[in-house]
Amino acid sequence: MGKLAVGAWFASESESVMERDVSTHRPVLLGEVIRFLNPRDGGIYVDATLGGGGHTEAILRASAPNGRVLAFDRDRAAIYRSSKKLAEEAGRLRFISGSFAELGAHLDEHGTKEVDGIIADLGLSSDQLGDPDRGFSFTLDGALDMRFDSDDGLTAADLVNQLPDDQLADLLYEYGEERRSRAIARRIVQRRPIHTTKQLRAAVVSVLGPRRRGIDPATRTFQALRIAVNQELAALDLFLEQAPGRLRPGGRVVVISYHSLEDRAVKHAFRSSAADIRYDVLTRKPVVPDAEAIADNPRARSAKLRALVRVS
Ligand SMILES: C[S@@+](CC[C@H](N)C(=O)[O-])C[C@H]1O[C@@H](n2cnc3c(N)ncnc32)[C@H](O)[C@@H]1O
């Protein structure tokens, strides 16, 4: 079972977390993930971003009765929730409490050299967004945390209270594409210390004004901080370097991204893999959800799926 000790974690958590132990996350582009991954009986698959377990559950179903899934997440709450949801499939499922940035090391540790498919559905889940204690949401007040792994690294509060304003502005501009990054960074510095999501949102609103075209003014600032806190682009680059080399012939890597910088990284990495004749890109253009899927699941709005196959 990898490094996970569900029992120990369960015992140390508060009741409020236990109440939230059923996932509300709805998997994005589920049909397309299964079509590109093409799971088969007896295959071995990696879900690099387990979350609420929606993609894992579908892969297990499509690869029944003997297909197996190694499921990663940096968030132990996600692993705990999914381990309960998928308890009946425990024999075909292994959880890895760690980052997909260390894909190769974790597969080695599990004695798995190559697999038949790898899916990474980037970003955060509805479960994380909807939990005020995690500090991802500007609509719920909570401590400004934003770490996927609550035991690891600096929080968003550490960044907003410690970074010099020019570095804070660069971060908001680069990861959030926030055009007013300099003014927002200056205001944050004036209002330090900032400890809660509500205080941060108020600082942003004091610069940008209230809601613009249905989008909360704090959206870009929160997104940028989350990407920085979790070093998401660096983790993605490391994953993209390792994943193609872990495929068996016929195996596929499928990545769903929600941010232009992520999609660009996936596109370039797949293109350079395909310079090797053993690999081919399956998606000349990214696959995006149709209007019906977006109406049904607004989280899918900015999703872009790309897939790579190892042909020989
Ligand atoms: C969009 S959700 C995945 C949802 C999932 N596909 C489902 O169907 O429920 C993304 C998940 O990836 C996890 N995550 C983000 N970065 C990670 C990383 N570097 N390594 C492992 N998990 C990561 C987050 O904690 C979150 O639970």
The ligand as an SDF file (V2000), in Angstrom:
LIG
                    3D

 27 29  0  0  0  0  0  0  0  0999 V2000
   -8.6150   17.6090  -10.8510 C   0  0  0  0  0  0  0  0  0  0  0  0
   -8.2750   16.6290   -9.4440 S   0  0  0  0  0  0  0  0  0  0  0  0
   -8.4000   14.9950  -10.0870 C   0  0  0  0  0  0  0  0  0  0  0  0
   -9.7930   14.4760  -10.1650 C   0  0  0  0  0  0  0  0  0  0  0  0
   -9.8920   13.0310  -10.5730 C   0  0  0  0  0  0  0  0  0  0  0  0
   -9.4260   12.8210  -11.9260 N   0  0  0  0  0  0  0  0  0  0  0  0
  -11.3120   12.4970  -10.4230 C   0  0  0  0  0  0  0  0  0  0  0  0
  -11.8410   11.9500  -11.3950 O   0  0  0  0  0  0  0  0  0  0  0  0
  -11.8900   12.6270   -9.3520 O   0  0  0  0  0  0  0  0  0  0  0  0
   -6.5440   16.8140   -9.2740 C   0  0  0  0  0  0  0  0  0  0  0  0
   -5.9370   16.0460   -8.1100 C   0  0  0  0  0  0  0  0  0  0  0  0
   -4.5340   15.9790   -8.3470 O   0  0  0  0  0  0  0  0  0  0  0  0
   -3.8550   16.1140   -7.1380 C   0  0  0  0  0  0  0  0  0  0  0  0
   -2.5080   16.6000   -7.4590 N   0  0  0  0  0  0  0  0  0  0  0  0
   -2.1420   17.8300   -7.8590 C   0  0  0  0  0  0  0  0  0  0  0  0
   -0.8200   17.8740   -8.0810 N   0  0  0  0  0  0  0  0  0  0  0  0
   -0.3380   16.6280   -7.8340 C   0  0  0  0  0  0  0  0  0  0  0  0
    0.9460   16.0360   -7.9030 C   0  0  0  0  0  0  0  0  0  0  0  0
    2.0340   16.7270   -8.2660 N   0  0  0  0  0  0  0  0  0  0  0  0
    1.0640   14.7080   -7.6120 N   0  0  0  0  0  0  0  0  0  0  0  0
   -0.0250   13.9790   -7.2460 C   0  0  0  0  0  0  0  0  0  0  0  0
   -1.2740   14.5040   -7.1480 N   0  0  0  0  0  0  0  0  0  0  0  0
   -1.4270   15.8050   -7.4460 C   0  0  0  0  0  0  0  0  0  0  0  0
   -4.6910   17.0940   -6.3370 C   0  0  0  0  0  0  0  0  0  0  0  0
   -4.4340   16.9280   -4.9500 O   0  0  0  0  0  0  0  0  0  0  0  0
   -6.1170   16.6790   -6.7430 C   0  0  0  0  0  0  0  0  0  0  0  0
   -6.6490   15.7610   -5.8430 O   0  0  0  0  0  0  0  0  0  0  0  0
  1  2  1  0
  2  3  1  0
  2 10  1  0
  3  4  1  0
  4  5  1  0
  5  6  1  0
  5  7  1  0
  7  8  2  0
  7  9  1  0
 10 11  1  0
 11 12  1  0
 11 26  1  0
 12 13  1  0
 13 14  1  0
 13 24  1  0
 14 15  1  0
 14 23  1  0
 15 16  2  0
 16 17  1  0
 17 18  1  0
 17 23  2  0
 18 19  1  0
 18 20  2  0
 20 21  1  0
 21 22  2  0
 22 23  1  0
 24 25  1  0
 24 26  1  0
 26 27  1  0
M  CHG  2   2   1   9  -1
M  END
$$$$
